């Protein structure tokens, strides 16, 4: 080792220039791959983690078509009629229906924090002298850790599961505060309305945080009325000319067709930056789960009644399973699938995103590796030039008993010195470039008060880069080392 270091020191300029080639290659790898890793970290770990979806698993229930197909298959095998009332829905026992018993089984899985079934329905609702068709979702009140209503603009959560209370979202509140509704339904985004010479798009006016909180506070304690048909009223009778409910000044109190179910507004939910996954089907109004189950049955339409008569009760369409920590997502998801349920989580999509970034990082590393490959030719050239200059010295070492292996070892040690020093300085150089670029972008490009780390240099990146540099250097030294070992000592001693 001392001999190798001495040999490198004798040709300082050549050694430094060769090492610079390795530094450039390693620095290129560090800079480019760290950029890819930084983007991956910002998108996957930071941006998606703010959505609070890492601990959530969605379980999909059985559809009515699947129940019908299963019943028909069973009726064919049993040679019975599908219209047999005693056999209706019997095939459902073999399908993973999400009912209350299934919810209880999911709750017993180790690592599960809570399970919330999807409960939503569409109903006509009256508030602020306007009647709108809105999506109403059910929310649990017996789960202390349920965090869907942690981000309230105003008000509080439900007091109990039996309470006639409601929580509006900002979208729901805006729906009752305007006479212009989207033809695509509530919450469908910008509305297009007629205008002379064509159509124009109306976007909701932006509000400050104080204005949003003020508007939300003003509706707390007010009444919201859910409308249902009175018992015995047939849908055909609704076409009979009667008072118009949209303009009824007495708020439908004397209308014989409808029943009024009064809910007290106790909170307004923030719709800005809301969760991506909303199992309540983009609900504009939330009521306690027990109330939602009752009113969903009372508002069940004709097709839903026919579905239950022909196929049986399909149960809940979906359920949200929340685990204790992200490490429990995979094992809980596997257990749910083992129980026959169709379960998926954001980790499935994240795996695909990680695969994309793996390809990107691999491509960036390949570009940097080309620079290191070019540097390897410089190492080989340095070693070959060293052989020509030290031919007599090599001959003397072999004449006094030096073996071919010992001669090769000297050259491999010299190459490893070049690779190690080039790798270390390349990592330092890459880190310096990343720090400067990150500062410039944050300071003058995005000009944000929050510093964003666009580059990431984990230990395996800089450790792998140094190891790769040493490996490439050793590969580059193979030919010169073998050539040095094959030097004829007699000819070498005569070499001038």
BELTA-V726375 format. One record per helix or strand. SS is the DSSP state (hx for helix, st for strand). FROM is the first residue (numbers start at 1). LEN is the number of residues. If there is no record, write none. Layout:
[[SS/FROM/LEN] [SS/FROM/LEN]]
This chain:
[[hx/2/9] [hx/12/36] [hx/49/3] [st/56/5] [hx/64/15] [hx/90/5] [st/98/1] [hx/100/8] [st/112/6] [st/120/8] [st/130/10] [st/152/4] [st/165/5] [hx/170/7] [st/191/5] [st/198/5] [hx/209/11] [st/223/7] [hx/235/5] [st/258/12] [st/285/4] [hx/289/10] [hx/302/10] [st/315/2] [st/318/6] [hx/326/13] [st/342/4] [hx/346/44] [hx/391/9] [hx/404/42] [hx/459/27] [hx/489/6]]
